[in-house]
Amino acid sequence: MTQDTIVAIATPPGIGGVGIVRVSGSRVRKIAEAIVGRPLHPRIASVATFRDAAGDFIDEGLALFFQAPKSFTGEDVLELQGHGGPVVLDLMLHRCLELGARMARPGEFTERAFLNGKLDLARAEAVADLIESSSVLAARLAGQSLQGVFSRRIETLIEHLTRLRMLIEATLDFPDEEIDVATEQSVASGLRQLIDMTRAIMTEAHQGQMIREGLAVVIAGAPNVGKSSLLNRLSGTDAAIVTPIAGTTRDLLKLDIHVDGLPIRIVDTAGIRQTDDPVEREGVRRAREQLVTADLVLWIHDGIEDAEPMGEASLPSNCPVTRVRNKIDLAGIEPQLAETKTGTEISLSAETGAGLDLLRDHLKAVAGVGTLPGGAFMARRRHLDALNRGLQCLDVAQENLTNQTGPELVAEELLQAQRVFGEITGQVTSDDLLGRIFASFCIGK
């Protein structure tokens, strides 16, 4: 437990009915008695008058004292709940600073909860994700992570990994003993199970990450096929300029929208074609850059004419693409979603909105929203990176086992995988990692 005491205003800036000043640390009892004028009983809300150093009235409200370790941070915690005026809150904050507290850094209360064993790192991050949730679905998944759903999945993975390491390292402790066939089969089976578990968690984590950050969708295609019209229809605004002139869009236009609770970061791009116009050529270059980082590319083509081949030059390899046949109102075609040899194709009209429901359902299916299990959770890019690095270690271990390069090499890869997975919950941490994570929190949390 740290010795210094921190304080911050825990409610948003501005005027409100209630404002909260939060204090945590070793001087909490003395600060409480100085401001309230009497000792406070743990976990009992007390009506109190808050006074300054001269004994003059600051405010009147509720005082709550949480005795260590039964508090959010694991330390003594004081909450002074007064009226939500900025001047009043500043006076209470200033009084706490006079009494020996210091200003809290962003996220320092939650950081102390982690350091004092009240939360693991994944659950601590879920606190910020819950606060920042942009949809009901995101809030629900962040709540699942805060309750430990994600952490328990990682703990189970590490537990299986530890048992497999023990089985392998037992053979290293007795090198003169031959490894029986049953042991080899157990190691091989256990390793396959670990790889399958990791891939399953990665799939769910990727869904959680997309719901947290938004599905990155890029609208691309040749000029004048209706890309900007589709952006306007999806967003319900006239965000993009639409004209019959090919090449109207010359830069990137980015919008954040929601489809039934799924956040989508959608980018309208310049029409991809060969051009001598330097401004349009730069727009095409930027459009190609967006294709590389997209979770999904909506490749728009004109439904009036036969669909032209997309061409390898226009799309990166392994690019997730859905072909959208636009302007079906002019071609006399009914809206439909079809699975073809080249992937999913949706026929719609950005002008009339026909078929937009098919596209919205498809976007949700790509993000996995309709198939999220009851134990779904929120995840971040760092979690996916750790899972991917851990899976690479497991794949190398499996390769070493198959090639019989020696159990010590298999054991080393499993040890590295365990360390990487430990980064997710904070079993393995660094000051730099903690600094980057908690710096993104709001002050007072």
N, C-alpha and C positions, 0 to 999 in steps of 0.2 A: 504493500500500500504506500502511495506517495505521501510525503509530509506536507507539501504546499497545498494551499486551498485556492480553488478557482471559482470564478463567478461570471455569470452572463445573463443577459435578458433572454429568456427562452421563448418569447412570443414575437411574432413578426413586427417590423417597424410600422408606425402609424398609430391611429387612435382606435381603441376597441373597448369593449365592456370590461375585459379582464386582461391584466398584464402580469407576467410571472418572472421573477428573478430567481435563478437557481444557483445554489452554492454547494460545492462538494470538497471535502478534505478534512484535515485534522482540526481546523479552527472553527468548524461549523457550530459547535455548542456555544462557544464564547460569542460568536457573531450573533447567534439567535438571541441569547440573553441580553446582549447590548441593544439590539434593535427592538425586541419585543418587551424586554423588561422582566422576564421571568424564564425559568427553565421550561422546556417543552417536553411533553410525553411522546414517545415514539409512536408513529403511525396514527396519531389522533389530530384531526384538523381543529385548530383553535382560532377563534375570533380574536384578533389582536390589533393594537395600535402600533404603527411603525414610527419610530422617533429617530431624530438625528443626534449628533454628538452633544448638542446643547439641550436635548430633551424636547425639542420642538416637534410638533406634529408633521409627519410626512404623508401618511395615508393610513387607511384602515382596511383590513381584509383578513385573509386566512393565512395561518402559518402552519406548515407541515414539516415535521422532523422525522427522517428515516435513519435509524441507527444501523451502523455497519455490523455485519455484512449484508443485512436485509435491506438493500437499496439498489437502485439501478446501477450505480457505479461500484458497489461493494464497499464504499466509504460512507462516513456520515454525510447525509445530504439534507439541505434545507431548501424549501420552496416558499417564497413569499408571494402570495397571490393578492395583488391589489387592483386598483383601477388601471385601465389600459391607456393612460396618457403618457406621451413620451417624456415630459418633464418629470412627472412623478416617478417613472421607472428609472430615469437617470439619477434622481436623488437617492433612491434605494440602492442603485448600483454603486454610486459614489460612496455611500455609507459603508457598504461591504468592503470596498477597496480601502477605506480608512481603517477598517478593523483587521487588515492583514491579508485579505484575499487579493488575488491578481486576476486580470482578465483572462478568460479561457480562450484557447485557440479554437478554430473551427473543428468541430467533431471531438473535442477533447473529453467531454463527458462520456461519450460512447467508447472512445479509446481507453479510458480508465476502466470501463466495464469489461472490455476485452482483456486488458492487462491484469485485472483482478479476478479473471476467471468467471465472470458473470455471463459472458457471451463469447462464442467462438467468432472467428473473423467473418465467415460467411453470414452468420446471423447479424453481426454488427453492420455489415454492408446492407443487409435487408432493412435496417432501420431507415437509412437514407433513401433506399428505393421506395419504401412505403410512403415516406413524406413526399417524394417527388413523383409519385404515380400520376400518370396522365389519363388513366382510364380505370374503370371498375375492375377489368380483367387484370391489369397490371397491379392494382392494389391487392387483389386476391392472391396473386402469385407471390408478391412481396411478403404478404402475411404468412403464406406457407413457409417461405424461407426463414422468416423471423421465428416461427415456431419450431424450426429445426429440421424440416423435411429434407432439404438439400444436404445439410450437415450429416444427417443420419445415413444418407446414401453414400457419402464419401467415407464415413466411419466404417460402414459395412465393407466397402471396397478395401480399405486399409486393413481391416481385420482379416479378410480372406488372403490378402497379400502377405500379411505377417505369418499366417499359418503355413503358407506355401514356402516362405523363406526358411522357416524353422525346419520344414521337411527336407529342404535341399541342404541347408547348412549342417544338419545332423550327419549327412554323408561326408561333409568336409572335416568334421571332428573325428571321424573314424575312417581315414583314407585307405586302410588296409582291408577293410570290409568291402565285399562286392555289393553293388547296388542291385537289389533284387528287381525282377521285372515288375512286380506290383508297385514298388516305389516309383519306378520310371513312369508307369502308366498313371499313377496318382498325380505326379508333377505335371505331366502333359495335359491331363484332364483339368487339373486345377488352373493351369495357365490359360487354357482355352476359355474356361469359365470367366476368368478375370478379364480377358480381352472382350468377351461378349458383354460383361457387366459395364465395362468402361465405355464401350460404344453406345450402349443403351442410355447411359447417363449423359453422354455427349449429345445425343439426339434431343433429349429433354432439355438439357442446358442451352442448346442452340435455340430451341423454341422460346425458352424463358428470356434469352438475350434479345431475340427479335421483338418480343412483346415489351421488353424494357426500353430498348433503343429505337424500336420501330423497324418494320420491314422496309429495306432499301429497294425501291422500285424505280427503274429507269425506263422512260418512254423513248423509244428510238425507232428509226426507219428512214425511208427516203423523204425528200421534201414534199409537202402538200398532200400528205396522206391522212391528216387529221390528228396528229399528235397533240397539238395544243388544244384542239377541241375536246379530246378525251381528258386532258388534264382539267379543263374547266368543268367538264361534266362530273368527274370524280370528286372535285373539290367543292362543287356547287357555287363557284365564283367565276368572274371573268378575269382571272389572274393573268392569263396569257392573251396576247393580241392574236386574233385570227383574221386572216385575209386570204383571198384566192391566189395571192402572189407567192410563188415558191421561194423559200429561203427567208420568210419573215422572221422566224426565230433564229437568232444568231448567237445567243449566249445561253447559259444554263438558267432555268427557272425552277427553284426549289420550293416545295410546299410541304407542310406537315398536316396530314388529314387523319381521320379515324374512320374505320369501317367496322361497325358493330363492336367497338371497344378495342380493335386492333390498331395501334398507331402505325402509320405508313409515312415514310419520308420519300416523297415522290419527286422525280426530276424530269422535267421536259427538256429535250435536247434539240440542237440544230439538226436539220435534215442531213443525213449522211450521203454525200455525193462528191464527185470530183468537181472542183471549181477553181477559177483563177482569181476570184475575189479574196483578198487577204483577210478581210474581216470574217467572212463566212468560212474560210479555210481554218481560221483559229477556232471558230465555233465547232466545226467538225472534229478538230483535234480534242477539244474539251469533251465533246460527246463520247469519243472513243475511250477517254480516260474513265468516264463514269461507268462504262460497261464492265470494266475489270472489277470494280468493288461492289457491284449490285448483287442483292440477294435474288432479284428477278428482273429480267429484261422483258418488257412488253414490246415486241417488234411489230410495228403497225404497217399494214400494207393495204392498198386500195382494193376494196371488194368489188368494184365495178369491173376491173380487169382480172385476168388470171394472176394468181399469186406468183411473184417473181422469186427466184432463189435468193436466200439471204446473203450467201457469199461468205467464204471464210475470211475475206479481208475486212468485213464489217463487224464480225463478232469474234471475241477471244475464244480460245479453246475451252471446253468445259463450262461455257457460259450458260446459266439457267435461263432458258428462253420460253416464253409463251407467245405464239403468233396470234395477232389480233387482226381479223379481217373487218375493216371498217367500211362505212358507207353502204351497208346492206339495204338501207331504205331506198337507195337509188338503183340497186341491182335487183330488187325484188326477192331478196333472200331472207329466210326466217332466222331469228337468233338461235344459235346452238353452240354447244361445247362438244368438241370431238377430239379423240385421241388418235393421232396419226403417226406415221413412221418417224416424223421429225419432232414429235412431241404434241403438246396440247395446242389446239387452235380454237379460238373463240370468235364467232361471227356476231357483230354488234353494229350499232349506229351511235356514234358520239353525238350526232345532231339531234336525234329523237330520244335517245336514252334506251332504246330497245336492246336487250341483251346485257345491260349494265349489271343486272342482278347476277348473271352468270359470272361476270368478271369479278364482282365483289366476293362471291362464294369461292371462286378460284383463289383469290388472294388470301382468304382465310385458311383455305386448305393448304396452301404453300407454307404458311406460318404454323400450321398444325393446330390452329385454334379450335377447330371442331373436334379434334381427337385428343385434346389434352386430358390426361388421366387425373383422377382425384388427387393424386400426390404430386401434381405439377408444381414447379418452383421457379423463382426468379434467378437469373444468372447474369454474370457480367463477362466481358471479353477476356479478362484475366483468368476467369474460371475455365473458359473454353481453351485458352492457351495452355493452362496447366494440364488439363485432361488430355490434350493432344500430345504434349511432351511426354506425359506418363504412358500413353498408348504406344508411342514410338519405342519407349524402353521395353514395354511388354512384347512388342513385335520382335525386337532384337533378341530378347531372352528366348522367345519361341524359336527363332532361327538358330540360336546357339544350341538349344536343346535338340533340335532336329539334326543339326550337323555334328552333334556330340563333341563340341569343342571344349567341354569341361564344365562341371557343375559350378565352379567358382565364378565363371563368366556369367552364367545364368543368375547366380545369387547377386552379383554386382548390379546387373540391370534391374533386378527386382528391388534392390535397395534404393537405386536412383528413382525408380517409379514411386516408391513409398515416400521419398522426400518431396517429390514434385506434388503428389496428391496432398501431402501435408501442408503445402502452401495455401491450399484453398481454405482450410479451416483455421489456419494459423498455428498448426503444430510446428511448422518451419516458417520463420518470418525473418525479416530484416528491418532495420530502422527506416531504410529508404522506402520499402514497400508500405509500411505503416504510415509513413509521412504522406505518401501519395494518395492512399486510400482515405484517410481521415481529413485531409486538407479539402476534400470535395464536399464535406458535410457543412451544414449551416452552423453558425455560432449558437451555442446554447443547447446543442444536442450531442 
